[in-house]
């Protein structure tokens, strides 16, 4: 049976020393962008430059790189209680950026190393892998004595400042800053027992109880605390539950999904999670029934049609899969992942006109959000120099220099000089 799950749901990129991965999903990225956008705008980040990266890791974590690239861990998304709490987490991380804390930390590290020469390994570094920007943040290791205490004290102060800035950003964005309290209370539930045994001067964050008290004090001094209408809050919460259900459906095992979303639960989120889990488990009939129920309830949701396209593809029903993906694209805007999925099915169906449509879709994706799969499909539906160039780009994005050069040479041999394929192949050969 054909399997498309990993290809369509996730484009994985090596991430840091622990080999975490990035997940590429149009629906989740758009939902998170909508949640985060108000505080990002409040932090003077233009909407057009805001980029969300989803890190496939169970840590309760998020961070911001460069002020515009926001990395959110799946562990945070699956555990955080509501979208306003998620917004508050990002406001805190943006607070670090506004305060220039990463730059200050680097300078402080340098100063302490020069002054004491006893820190063995400190650093804040960036890593780029697979052609996509990812970041690995260096950690403190092997430090001791005065320098270590100075660094920990510095970090705790920065966390306090970021908490303070998070409240300011939430208020500026006209969002309830109590979302930060929700996060801290959840952190206390998770780690309170451990924190009670820690020396507060030996950790790099203030204790959670202190952060709760500081934030409550800050909020109590506000002239007005922003609040959202009950209807708006309910709608945002429902959309967030759909997001979480999709992640859980794809990333958790079948037993865990059913435990969290038993069949007695008839909510959209529960049906979505179970449909995805059933598809992953090969029960396509049940998966299709659940997806069709969602489409009947929400005929204008593009992502339910996307899931139907995935299921029909696995059934081998290419015509129905194409129809579902086309409907999904009609209802969505800027959906490179769905365009890639449709191009892949068209390349396999191979009816008259399919290769032309798949070529058009692949090239559009390459212009907006290039991926190895888009190049692979383009190589499949084109010929001669264009096909070889696309394969060269595929291998280049995957870090396979030998095959990238092999196909780039073939592309140049088959292409006219000064043609786009010839020039781009030459660029690959220079690497």
C-alpha positions as CSV (number, residue, x, y, z in Angstrom):
1,X,0.0,0.0,0.0
2,X,1.3,3.4,-0.9
3,X,2.3,5.6,2.1
4,X,2.3,9.3,1.8
5,X,2.1,10.4,5.4
6,X,5.6,11.5,6.1
7,X,5.9,13.2,2.7
8,X,2.7,15.1,3.0
9,X,2.6,16.0,6.7
10,X,6.3,16.4,7.4
11,X,9.4,17.7,5.8
12,X,12.1,16.8,8.3
13,X,15.3,18.7,8.7
14,X,18.2,17.9,11.0
15,X,18.1,20.2,14.0
16,X,21.0,20.6,16.5
17,X,23.0,18.0,18.3
18,X,20.0,15.9,19.4
19,X,18.8,15.5,15.8
20,X,15.4,17.0,16.4
21,X,13.4,17.7,13.3
22,X,11.2,20.4,11.7
23,X,7.6,19.7,10.7
24,X,6.2,21.5,7.7
25,X,2.4,21.7,7.7
26,X,0.4,24.5,6.1
27,X,-2.6,24.3,8.4
28,X,-0.6,24.3,11.6
29,X,1.7,27.0,10.5
30,X,-1.2,29.3,9.6
31,X,-3.0,28.7,12.8
32,X,0.1,29.4,14.9
33,X,0.8,32.5,12.8
34,X,-2.7,33.9,13.5
35,X,-2.3,33.3,17.2
36,X,1.2,34.9,17.4
37,X,0.7,37.7,14.9
38,X,-0.8,40.3,17.4
39,X,2.2,40.1,19.7
40,X,4.7,40.0,16.8
41,X,3.2,43.2,15.4
42,X,3.3,44.7,18.9
43,X,7.0,43.8,18.9
44,X,7.3,45.7,15.5
45,X,7.8,42.6,13.4
46,X,6.2,43.0,10.0
47,X,3.7,40.3,9.3
48,X,5.3,39.5,6.0
49,X,8.6,38.7,7.7
50,X,7.2,36.5,10.5
51,X,8.1,32.8,10.0
52,X,7.0,29.9,12.1
53,X,9.0,26.7,12.5
54,X,7.5,23.7,14.2
55,X,10.1,21.6,16.0
56,X,9.2,17.9,16.4
57,X,10.3,17.5,20.0
58,X,8.4,16.8,23.2
59,X,10.1,19.5,25.2
60,X,7.8,22.2,26.6
61,X,9.7,24.9,24.8
62,X,9.9,27.7,22.2
63,X,12.4,30.3,21.1
64,X,12.9,33.2,18.7
65,X,15.9,33.6,16.4
66,X,16.7,36.9,14.8
67,X,13.5,38.4,16.0
68,X,11.4,37.0,13.1
69,X,12.0,33.3,13.1
70,X,9.9,31.7,15.8
71,X,10.5,28.0,16.7
72,X,7.7,26.3,18.6
73,X,8.1,22.7,19.9
74,X,5.4,20.1,19.4
75,X,5.6,19.3,23.1
76,X,4.5,22.9,23.9
77,X,1.7,22.8,21.4
78,X,0.4,19.5,22.6
79,X,0.5,20.5,26.3
80,X,-0.2,24.2,26.5
81,X,-3.7,24.8,27.7
82,X,-5.0,27.5,25.3
83,X,-4.0,29.7,22.5
84,X,-3.6,32.8,24.7
85,X,-1.1,30.9,26.8
86,X,0.8,30.0,23.7
87,X,0.7,33.7,22.7
88,X,2.2,34.6,26.1
89,X,5.0,32.2,25.7
90,X,6.0,33.8,22.4
91,X,5.6,37.2,23.9
92,X,8.2,36.2,26.5
93,X,10.6,34.9,23.9
94,X,10.1,38.2,21.9
95,X,10.9,40.0,25.1
96,X,14.4,38.4,25.0
97,X,14.8,39.7,21.5
98,X,13.6,43.2,22.2
99,X,15.9,43.3,25.2
100,X,18.9,42.2,23.1
101,X,19.5,39.5,25.7
102,X,21.2,37.0,23.3
103,X,23.7,39.7,22.2
104,X,24.3,40.7,25.8
105,X,24.7,37.1,26.8
106,X,27.4,36.6,24.2
107,X,29.3,39.7,25.3
108,X,28.9,38.6,29.0
109,X,30.2,35.2,28.2
110,X,33.3,36.7,26.5
111,X,33.9,39.1,29.4
112,X,33.7,36.3,32.0
113,X,36.0,34.1,29.9
114,X,38.6,36.8,29.7
115,X,38.3,37.7,33.3
116,X,38.4,34.2,34.9
117,X,39.6,31.8,32.2
118,X,37.8,29.0,34.0
119,X,34.8,28.5,31.8
120,X,35.4,25.4,29.7
121,X,32.5,25.6,27.1
122,X,30.1,28.4,26.6
123,X,28.5,29.6,23.4
124,X,25.5,30.8,21.5
125,X,25.7,29.5,17.9
126,X,23.6,29.1,14.8
127,X,23.3,26.1,12.5
128,X,21.8,25.8,9.1
129,X,20.9,22.4,7.8
130,X,19.3,21.1,4.6
131,X,18.8,24.5,3.1
132,X,16.4,25.5,5.7
133,X,17.2,27.9,8.6
134,X,17.3,26.1,12.0
135,X,19.0,27.1,15.1
136,X,20.9,25.4,17.8
137,X,21.6,27.4,21.0
138,X,24.8,26.6,22.8
139,X,24.5,25.6,26.4
140,X,26.6,26.2,29.5
141,X,28.8,23.2,30.2
142,X,31.7,22.6,32.6
143,X,31.6,26.1,34.1
144,X,32.3,26.7,37.8
145,X,33.1,29.2,40.5
146,X,32.6,33.0,40.2
147,X,32.0,33.0,36.4
148,X,29.2,30.4,36.6
149,X,27.4,32.3,39.4
150,X,27.7,35.5,37.4
151,X,26.3,33.9,34.3
152,X,23.4,32.3,36.2
153,X,22.5,35.6,37.9
154,X,22.6,37.3,34.5
155,X,20.3,34.7,33.0
156,X,17.8,35.0,35.9
157,X,17.7,38.8,35.5
158,X,17.1,38.4,31.8
159,X,14.2,36.0,32.4
160,X,12.6,38.5,34.8
161,X,12.9,41.3,32.2
162,X,11.5,39.0,29.5
163,X,8.5,38.2,31.7
164,X,8.0,41.9,32.3
165,X,8.2,42.7,28.5
166,X,5.8,39.8,27.8
167,X,3.1,41.5,29.8
168,X,3.8,44.8,28.0
169,X,3.6,43.1,24.6
170,X,0.3,41.3,25.4
171,X,-1.2,44.6,26.6
172,X,0.0,46.4,23.5
173,X,-1.5,43.6,21.3
174,X,-4.8,44.0,23.2
175,X,-4.5,40.4,24.5
176,X,-5.1,39.2,28.1
177,X,-1.6,39.1,29.8
178,X,-3.0,36.5,32.3
179,X,-2.0,34.0,29.6
180,X,1.5,34.2,31.1
181,X,0.1,33.2,34.5
182,X,-1.6,30.2,32.9
183,X,1.8,29.1,31.5
184,X,3.6,29.5,34.8
185,X,0.9,27.7,36.7
186,X,1.2,24.8,34.2
187,X,4.9,24.8,34.6
188,X,4.5,24.7,38.4
189,X,2.2,21.7,38.0
190,X,4.9,20.0,35.9
191,X,8.0,20.9,37.8
192,X,7.0,22.2,41.2
193,X,8.1,19.2,43.2
194,X,11.6,19.4,41.6
195,X,11.9,23.1,42.0
196,X,11.2,22.8,45.8
197,X,14.5,21.0,46.1
198,X,16.6,23.4,44.1
199,X,18.9,26.2,45.2
200,X,17.4,29.3,43.4
201,X,21.0,30.7,43.0
202,X,22.1,27.6,41.0
203,X,19.6,27.7,38.2
204,X,19.3,30.0,35.2
205,X,15.6,30.8,35.6
206,X,13.8,32.4,38.6
207,X,11.7,29.9,40.5
208,X,8.2,29.6,39.1
209,X,6.4,30.9,42.2
210,X,8.5,34.0,42.0
211,X,7.6,34.5,38.3
212,X,3.9,34.1,39.1
213,X,4.0,36.6,41.9
214,X,6.0,39.1,39.8
215,X,3.6,38.8,36.9
216,X,0.5,39.1,39.1
217,X,2.0,42.2,40.6
218,X,2.7,43.7,37.2
219,X,-0.8,43.0,35.9
220,X,-2.4,44.3,39.1
221,X,-0.9,47.7,38.4
222,X,-2.4,48.0,34.9
223,X,-5.1,50.5,34.4
224,X,-7.0,48.1,32.2
225,X,-6.5,44.4,31.5
226,X,-7.5,43.5,27.9
227,X,-10.1,40.8,27.5
228,X,-11.7,39.1,24.5
229,X,-15.3,38.4,23.9
230,X,-16.6,35.0,24.9
231,X,-17.5,34.1,21.3
232,X,-14.1,35.1,20.0
233,X,-12.3,33.2,22.8
234,X,-14.4,30.1,22.1
235,X,-13.7,30.2,18.4
236,X,-10.0,30.7,18.9
237,X,-9.9,27.8,21.4
238,X,-11.8,25.5,19.0
239,X,-9.3,26.2,16.2
240,X,-6.5,25.6,18.6
241,X,-8.0,22.2,19.6
242,X,-8.0,21.3,15.9
243,X,-4.4,22.2,15.7
244,X,-3.5,20.0,18.7
245,X,-5.6,17.2,17.4
246,X,-3.8,17.1,14.1
247,X,-0.4,17.0,15.9
248,X,-1.5,14.2,18.3
249,X,-3.2,12.3,15.4
250,X,0.1,12.2,13.5
251,X,2.7,12.0,16.2
252,X,1.2,9.9,19.0
253,X,0.6,6.2,18.8
254,X,-2.9,4.8,18.1
255,X,-3.6,3.8,21.7
256,X,-2.6,7.3,23.0
257,X,-4.9,9.0,20.4
258,X,-7.9,6.9,21.4
259,X,-7.2,7.5,25.1
260,X,-7.2,11.2,24.5
261,X,-10.0,11.2,22.0
262,X,-12.3,8.2,22.7
263,X,-15.1,7.4,20.2
264,X,-17.6,8.8,22.6
265,X,-16.1,12.2,21.9
266,X,-17.9,13.6,18.8
267,X,-16.1,17.0,18.7
268,X,-14.4,18.1,15.5
269,X,-11.0,17.8,17.1
270,X,-11.6,14.2,18.3
271,X,-12.9,13.1,14.9
272,X,-9.9,14.8,13.2
273,X,-7.4,13.1,15.5
274,X,-9.0,9.7,15.1
275,X,-9.3,10.0,11.3
276,X,-5.6,10.8,11.0
277,X,-4.7,8.0,13.4
278,X,-6.9,5.5,11.5
279,X,-5.3,6.6,8.2
280,X,-1.8,6.0,9.7
281,X,-2.9,2.6,11.0
282,X,-4.2,1.6,7.6
283,X,-8.0,1.7,8.5
284,X,-8.7,3.9,5.5
285,X,-12.5,3.2,5.5
286,X,-13.0,4.5,9.0
287,X,-10.6,7.4,8.3
288,X,-12.6,8.4,5.3
289,X,-15.9,8.2,7.1
290,X,-14.6,10.5,9.9
291,X,-13.2,12.9,7.3
292,X,-16.4,13.0,5.4
293,X,-18.3,13.8,8.6
294,X,-15.9,16.8,9.1
295,X,-16.5,18.0,5.6
296,X,-20.3,17.9,6.0
297,X,-19.9,20.0,9.2
298,X,-17.4,22.4,7.6
299,X,-17.7,22.3,3.8
300,X,-15.3,25.3,3.5
301,X,-12.4,24.0,5.5
302,X,-9.6,23.3,3.0
303,X,-7.6,21.0,5.4
304,X,-10.4,18.4,5.7
305,X,-10.3,18.1,1.9
306,X,-6.6,17.8,2.1
307,X,-6.9,14.9,4.5
308,X,-9.5,13.3,2.2
309,X,-7.0,13.6,-0.6
310,X,-4.4,11.8,1.4
311,X,-6.8,9.0,2.2
312,X,-8.0,8.6,-1.4
313,X,-4.3,8.5,-2.5
314,X,-3.7,5.6,-0.2
315,X,-6.8,3.9,-1.5
316,X,-5.3,4.2,-5.0
317,X,-8.3,6.3,-6.0
318,X,-6.2,8.9,-7.9
319,X,-9.2,10.7,-9.5
320,X,-10.9,11.2,-6.1
321,X,-7.6,12.2,-4.6
322,X,-7.0,14.9,-7.3
323,X,-10.5,16.2,-6.8
324,X,-10.1,16.5,-3.1
325,X,-6.8,18.3,-3.4
326,X,-8.1,20.7,-6.1
327,X,-11.0,21.5,-3.8
328,X,-8.6,22.1,-0.9
329,X,-6.5,24.5,-3.1
330,X,-9.7,26.4,-4.1
331,X,-10.5,27.1,-0.5
332,X,-6.9,27.9,0.7
333,X,-4.3,30.5,-0.2
334,X,-0.6,30.0,-0.4
335,X,-0.6,26.3,0.4
336,X,2.7,24.9,-1.0
337,X,2.3,21.6,0.9
338,X,-1.1,20.9,-0.7
339,X,0.2,22.0,-4.1
340,X,3.1,19.5,-3.7
341,X,0.7,16.7,-2.7
342,X,-1.5,17.3,-5.7
343,X,1.6,17.5,-8.0
344,X,2.7,14.1,-6.6
345,X,-0.6,12.4,-7.3
346,X,-0.8,13.9,-10.8
347,X,2.7,12.6,-11.5
348,X,1.5,9.1,-10.6
349,X,-1.9,9.3,-12.3
350,X,-0.3,10.5,-15.5
351,X,-3.4,11.3,-17.5
352,X,-3.2,13.7,-20.5
353,X,-2.4,17.1,-19.1
354,X,-1.3,15.8,-15.7
355,X,2.4,16.3,-16.3
356,X,1.9,19.9,-17.4
357,X,-0.2,20.6,-14.3
358,X,2.3,18.9,-12.0
359,X,5.1,20.9,-13.6
360,X,3.2,24.1,-13.0
361,X,2.5,23.3,-9.4
362,X,6.1,22.1,-8.6
363,X,7.6,25.3,-10.1
364,X,5.2,27.4,-8.1
365,X,6.2,25.6,-4.9
366,X,9.9,26.0,-5.8
367,X,9.4,29.8,-6.2
368,X,7.6,30.2,-2.9
369,X,8.8,27.5,-0.5
370,X,11.4,25.2,-2.2
371,X,11.5,21.6,-0.9
372,X,13.4,18.4,-2.0
373,X,10.1,16.8,-2.8
374,X,9.0,19.6,-5.2
375,X,12.3,19.2,-7.1
376,X,11.9,15.4,-7.1
377,X,8.4,15.7,-8.7
378,X,9.6,18.3,-11.2
379,X,12.4,15.9,-12.2
380,X,9.8,13.2,-12.7
381,X,7.5,15.2,-14.9
382,X,10.1,17.0,-17.1
383,X,12.8,15.7,-19.5
384,X,16.4,16.2,-20.5
385,X,18.3,19.1,-18.9
386,X,15.4,20.4,-16.9
387,X,14.9,17.0,-15.3
388,X,18.6,16.5,-14.5
389,X,18.8,20.0,-13.1
390,X,15.8,19.3,-10.8
391,X,17.4,16.1,-9.6
392,X,20.6,18.1,-8.9
393,X,18.7,20.5,-6.8
394,X,16.9,17.6,-5.0
395,X,20.3,16.1,-4.0
396,X,21.7,19.5,-3.2
397,X,18.9,20.2,-0.7
398,X,19.5,16.8,0.9
399,X,23.2,17.5,1.3
400,X,24.3,14.8,-1.2
401,X,27.1,16.7,-3.0
402,X,28.3,13.8,-5.1
403,X,24.9,13.2,-6.7
404,X,24.1,16.9,-6.9
405,X,27.3,17.4,-9.0
406,X,26.6,14.3,-11.1
407,X,23.2,15.5,-12.2
408,X,24.3,19.2,-12.5
409,X,26.9,18.0,-15.0
410,X,24.3,16.0,-16.9
411,X,22.0,19.0,-16.9
412,X,24.7,21.2,-18.5
413,X,25.5,18.6,-21.1
414,X,21.8,18.6,-22.2
415,X,21.0,22.3,-21.8
416,X,21.7,25.3,-23.9
417,X,24.4,27.6,-22.6
418,X,23.0,30.5,-20.7
419,X,19.6,28.7,-20.2
420,X,18.3,28.8,-16.6
421,X,19.0,25.1,-16.1
422,X,22.6,25.5,-17.3
423,X,23.3,28.5,-15.1
424,X,21.7,27.0,-12.0
425,X,23.5,23.8,-12.5
426,X,26.7,25.8,-12.7
427,X,25.9,27.3,-9.3
428,X,25.6,23.8,-7.8
429,X,28.9,22.8,-9.3
430,X,30.6,25.7,-7.6
431,X,29.6,24.4,-4.2
